[in-house]
Every structure is written in C-alpha cells, then in structure tokens.
Amino acid sequence: MANILEIIFQIIHNTPFWVWVVLLILVKRGTALMHDGPSSLGKSVIMPLIFIVWGLNTVVTKFADPDVILGFYIVSLLPGFLLSYLLYMNRKFYVENGQLVQAGSKLPITIMLSNFFVKYFLNVLTAMHPALYNQMQFNIFYGIISGFTVGLFFGGIYKTLTAQKQMFTTK
C-alpha cells in the first residue's frame, strides 16, 4: 500500500502546473454547462482546441513516428464525432431575449473530464515508460485514443452550430 501511495504522490508531484490549470478550467466550464446558459460557438471550440494542441504537441515532439499517429488520429476523429453526435442528438436549445440558450447537461463535463483523464493517463504512462514512444503498437493506440476522444467534442459543436443556424434562419 505504501508503494502505491508513493507512486501516486510522485505522479501528482511531477505533473506540470499548467495541467492543473487546465483541469480547473474544465471543471469550471463543465459545471457551468450543467445549467441552462447562453450558447456560444466560440466557447464550444475552446476545449477541443486545448486537447488538440495538447495531443498534437505530444505527438510531434515526443513520438518516434508522428506521421503514423496522425493518420490514426485523423481516422479516429470520425467515430468519436459519430458517437458524440448520437449522445448530443437530444440536446435542447431555446431562444430567450433574442439569445440562443442551451439546456444544462452533464454530458459536456463527462466528455471533458474523460478527455482530460485519458490524456493524463497516457502521458503518465509514457513518463513512467519512455520506451513506449518508440513502440509502434503504442503509437497506433495513442493515435486512435487521442483522435477518438477529441472527436467526442465535435458532436456538441455540430449541434450548437445547427441550433444557431436554425435560430438565425427562423428570424
């Protein structure tokens, strides 16, 4: 038990400060989305951009064969998008005082925190076992998981985009 606690302490201690800031932003944004609030396409793309930059920076700077990972990453975006499209299919929007409002939901925080913890786990794993950067099977796995989890954001963005389009075409 003491060994496990030591490993956990080392993981937390060696996590860069900016990672904790990202987690705090995710929790803040996710809890806000649990309540009805104004919908903004700009705000909808902030989290995916953070995860795309985080993931691609890791791929390009640390992995032995970034081209292979990027191929799997791009292909895996589609199944992530399709799943999130289905999950967000029933997301409700309404107009209040001329502004598009989205109904609160636990789905966005679930997707954001799932993304965070998957990326965090993969990065801890590679920090503990740097040889994984050179193993083709792990490179493929990383590309698939990273692409899929980022793809999960796009169903919500698509739903927001179509709701905004409907709002402006019905005016």
N, C-alpha and C positions, 0 to 999 in steps of 0.2 A: 504494500500500500504506500509506503514511503517513497518507493521508486516512481510510482505513478504520479504522486504529488510533486515530486522533483521535476519530472518531465513537463507536467502542466505549468509549473512555475517558470521553467526555462522557456517554454513556448510563449507564455504571456509576456515575460520579461524581454524577450528578443523580438517581439512584434513592434514594428516601427510605429511611432506616434500617429502618423497620418492614417494608418489603418484604423485606429480607434476613432479618429475624427470622422472617417467615412462611415463607420458603424453608427456613431452618434447621429450623423445626418440621415442615415437610412431609417433609424428608429423614429426620429423626429418627423420625417416626411411620411413614413408608413403610418404612424399613429394619426397624423393629420388626415390621411386618406381613409381612415376608418369612419370618418364623419362626413356628412354632406358638405361640399365646398365647391368653390369656383373651379372650373376645368380650364386647364391651360396646356396647349400642345407643347409650349416651351418647357414647362415644368415636367411634362411627361417624358421628355427625352434626356433630362439631366442624368438620371440614374443609369439608363443604358449606356450613355456616353462614358460615365465613370467606369463602368465594368468593361466596356470595350477597350478604353485606353489602358486600364489596369491589365487586362488579359493580353492585349496585343504587345504592350511593353514587355511583359514577361516572355512572351513567345519570341519576339525579335531579339531580345538582349541575352536570353539565357539558354534557349534550347539549341540543340545541335542541328536540327533540320527544320527551321521555321516554315519553309515552303510546304512541307508535308502537313504540319499542324494547321497552317492557314487553309489548306484545301479542305481538311476535315472540319475545321471551324466553320467555314462558309457553308458547306453542305449541311452541317448540323443546325444552322440557324433556322432552316425551314421547318423541321419537326418541332422545334421549340416554339416557333411562331404559330404553327397549326394547333399545338396543344393550348397555348395561351389564348388563341382565337376562340377555341371552344370554351375555355374557362371564363373568358370575358363576354361571351355571347349575350348573357342576360344582364350585363351591367347597365344600370339605369342612369339616364341623363334627363334633365328638365331645364326649362328656361325660367329664371327668376330675375326680375328687374332688368330684363334685356341681356342677362349674362347666362352662359351655359354653366349649369351646376351638375356635378356628378354625385350620385348617391354614394354614401360611405360603404366601404367593403374591407374585409380582412384580407382579401386576395392580394392586393398590391404589397402589403407588408410581408406576407408569406413569400411572395416571389422575390422581393428584395433581400430578405434575410436568408432565403435559400441560396440565392446567388452569392451573397457575401460568405456564408459558411462553406459552400462548396469551394469557392476560390481560396478562402483562407486555409481550408484543409489541404487542398492541392499544393499551396505554397509552403505550408508547414512540412508536408511530406517531402517536397523537393529540398527544403532547407535541411531536413534530417538525413536525406539520402540524395545528395547531389548527382550521383551516378544516373539517376532517373532522367536527367536532362539529355542523356546520350542513348537511352533505350528506346528503340523505335515503337515498341508496343505502348509504352507510357506516353510518348509523344502523340501517338494517334488517340489514345484515351483522353489526354489533356485537350486536344483539339476538339474532339467530339463533345466532351462535357462542357467545355468553355463556350463553344458555339451554341449548344442546346440551351444552356442556362441564359445566355444573352438573348437568344431568340424568344425566350419566355416573356420578355418585356414588350415585344412588338405587337402582340395581340391587343394589349391595353392601349398602346399608341394608336393602332389602327382603329379601335373602337372610338377613341377620343376624336380622331380625325374625321371619321364618318359622322359622328354626332355633331361636330362643329359644322361640317358641310351641310348637314340637314338643317341645322339652325339657320344658317345664312341663306339657304335656298327657299325656306318657308317664310322669310320676311317679306 
